[in-house]
Amino acid sequence: MLLSMTGYGKACKNTVNKKITFELKSLNSKQIDLLLKIPNAYKEKELEIRKTLFDNILRGKVEATLSIDDNSVKGRTVIDADVVESYFLKLKQIAEDKHIPQPTDWFQTLFAIPDVLNSETLTVDDTEWNSVQNIINEAIIEFDKFRRQEGDMLENYLTIRINNIYALLQQIEPYENERIEKIRQQISDDFAVIKDRIDFDENRFAQEMIFYIEKLDISEEKTRLKCHLDYFLETIKNETNQGKKLGFIAQEIGREINTLGSKSNHSQMQHIVVKMKDELEQIKEQILNVL
């Protein structure tokens, strides 16, 4: 069964005062590339969250977001009175010493200074952390469902393309004997034109003819190509996390198709080979999305 690297999962939970949400998105990537966004209160839990995601996602460009909407402190701001007073006294003294006009609105000036206004800091207790862990796991389950659905579509698509190459390979067979006989006749006709003007060994000519035609034989390439196509389908059905392996098999399929093209020496066979290459390119594009 295939899994796609494209995935999406989201889980939410409402408590008395908070709404906890965890969201996962991913696209294809050679390795795992994780962008994790979490509230400052959860920074000490970041490594644990990352490990959970790494163990389950394995590969892909992933964006994960944990958000905590705390209604109990929403909109509340803490004003540090000691900091306000300290800044006020210092600024006032500087203005007097430097003969700088003092602000007409001290509050606007002071509240623009960092550390004067702060949102109330959220704290994380064990109960909330357990809830967050459960929500992360729920989001991962939804994420895996999405990947499996996408993987099923990929599996169907790739199977169709592989079967198309099978069908094209069968279309080559009627042209094989025709091609060999045509090449043999063409060489014989060309040689008949000049044989009266040169001395030659007819036995050696026959041997060279056989040697040349044997080099054009594509039986081995056809056999190897069929084996690679079978192995591709077997890998799809029986293994997991096989995107890279399918890429290697596709490379071997491409080598055999290229050899068929170079040996074909027949216009119809070459047209069929071009169609094979087109099918293979579409396979390679979609393999990039396979986990």
N, C-alpha and C positions, 0 to 999 in steps of 0.2 A: 504494500500500500504506500502510495506517495503522500508526502506532506509538502505543502507549499510554504515558501518563506514569506509570502504575503499573509499577514494575519491581523486580526483585530479582536480584542476582548475588553469587556468593561464590567465592573461589579460595584455596587453601591450598598450602603447600609445607613439607616437613620437611627440615631440614638436619641436620648432625651434632648440633648443640646447640640448635637453634632451630626453632620452629614459627611460620611467618609466615602471617597470615590477613588478607585484605582483603574487606570486605563492603559491599555497596551496597543501599540501599532507597530507593524514591521513591514519592511520591504527586503528585496534580495540583496545579499552581500556575500563576499567570499568567506568572511569570518563573522563573528558576532561583534556588533558595534552598538553599544548600549548608551543611550542618553537618558539619564534618570533625573526626574524633577520631583523633589520632595520638600515639605516644609522644613524650616530651620530646626524645629523641635525634634525632627526625626533624623538629623544628621548622624547621630551616634548609631542609628540603625541602618545606615546606608550600606555598609559592607554585607550585612545579613540579607538585605533585600536584593542586592546585586547577585549574591551567591544563589539565592532561590531562582532568580531569573536566568542566570547562566546555566544552571542545572536543567532547566526545563525548556529553554528556547533553543540552545545549541548554536544556531547560526542565523544571521540576518541583521539588517540595520533596524534597530529597535528604539522606539521612543516610549518611555514609561513615565506616567505621571500619577503621583499620589496627592490628592487634595483633601484638606480638612476644613470644612465650613463650620466654624464654631459660633452658633447663634448666641451663646451666653456672653461672649465678649465682642460680638460683631459691632463695629462702630465705636467701641470704647477706646479711648486714647489716654495714655499715662503722661502727665506733665511732671517732669522732675523739677520741683521747686528750688532745690539747692543749686542745680545747674543754671536755672534761670537767674537766680540772684547773683551767682558768681559772674556770669557773663555780663549782667547789667552793671555791676560795680566796676568791672574791668573796662568795659566800653565807655562808661561815663568818665572814668579817670583818664582814659586815652584822649577822649574828646576835649577835656579840660586842659590836659598837658599840651596837646597839639593845636589847641584853638580851632577845633573842628566843630561845626554846628551839630548839636545833638539832634537825634531823630525826633520828629514830631509824633511818631507812633512807635513807641518802644516795643509794644507787643508784636507788631508785624516784623520788626527787626529781629527780636529775640527768637520768635517761633520759626524763623528761617534758618536758625543755626542747628546743625546736626546734634543729635542726642537730647534735644530739649523736648521734642514730641516723639513718643514711641508707642507703637501698638502693643497692647498687652501680650505678653509672651504666653504661648500655649505650652502646657506641660503634658507629658505622656506617662500615663500609669500603665500597669501591667494589663488591666482589663482592656484598655483601649488598644494596646499593642497586640493583644490576642485577636481582637476584632480586625485590626488592620491585616494581620497575617492571614486570617480566614478570607478576607476580601481579596487579597493578592492571589491566593490559591484559586478562588472562584473566577477571577479574571483570567488566570492562566488556563483554566478548564475551558472557558468560553473562547479564548484565544486558540487553543488546540482544536476545538470544534471547527472554527473558521478555517484553520489551516488544512484540516482533513477534507472539508467541503471543496476548497480550492484544489487540493491534491487530487481528489476524485476527478475533477474536470481536466486537470493536467494529464492524469493517467489515461483517460479516455482519448484525449487529443493525441498524445504520443503514440498510443496503440494504433490509432487510425493511420498516422503517418508511417509507422513501421510496416503496417500491413500494405500500405500503398507502395512502399519500396519492394516488398515481396511480390506484389502483382506486377510491378514494372520489370522485375528480374525475370519473371516468367515470360514477359513479352519479348525478351531478348532471344529466347531459345529458337523461334522459327527462323531467325536471320542468321544463326550461327553457321549451319551447313551451307546455306546460300552464299554467305560471305567467303568462306574458305574456297568453295568451288569457283567463285567469281575471281578471287585473287589468283588462284592457280591458273585459270584460263587466261587472265590478263598477262601474267608473267610468260606463259607459254606462247601467246600470240606475239608479245614484244620480242621474245627470243627467236621466234621463227623468222622474223624480218632480217636478223643479222647473222643467223647461224651459218649461212652459206658463205659468209665473208670471213669467218674466223674458224680456227681449229679449237675444238673443245671436247671434253670427256663427258659423254652422255650420262654415265653412271655418277660421276661427280656432280653433274647438274641436277640429277634426280635427288641425290643426297642433300644438296644445298636447298633444294625446293622443300624437301620434307623438314629440314631443320628450320627454315624460315617460317613455314606454316605452323610448326609446333610452338614457336615463340608467340604466335598469335592466339594460341589456345587459351580459353578463359575458364576452363573447368575448375581449376584450383581457386581462382578468384570468386567464382560463383559459390563454391562450397564454403569458403571462409566467410563470405558475406552472409550466407544463410546462417552460419553458426553465430556470427555477431548479432544478427537480428534476433535469433532465438534467445541468446544470452541477455539481450536488452530487455525483452519481454519478461524473461524469468526474473531478472533483477527487479523490475517494476513490481511484480506480484509478490515476491518472497522476501524482500529486504526493506529495511527502513533507513532513513537518513542517507540515501544513496545518490544524491544529486551529483557529487563529484565523480562517483564511479560511472554513472550514466554518461557523464561528459567524456570520460576516457573511452568507453565503448563506442560512443558516437565518432570519436576520432578514428578508431579502427574501421568502422563502417565507411567513413570518408576515404580512407586509404584504398580500400577494395574498390569502391566506386570509381575513384580516380584511375586506378589501374585498368578497370574495365573500359573506361573512356579512351585511355591511351592505346589499348590493344584492339579496340573495336574495328577501326578501319572500314566503317560502314555508316552511311549517313543516318539510316533509321535507328541503328543501335546507339549512335551518338546522341540523337534526339532523346532517346529513352534515358540515357545516362544523365543528360541535362535535367530531366524531370526528377530523377533520383536525387540529384544534388539540391534541387529546389526543396524537395521534401526534407532532406537532411538539414538544410539551413533552418527551416522552421522548427525542427526538433531541437537543434542547438539553442535557438532563441528561448524556447520554453524550458529547457533544462536549467537555464540560469535561475529560474524561479523555484526549482526543486530543492527541498532541504537536504 
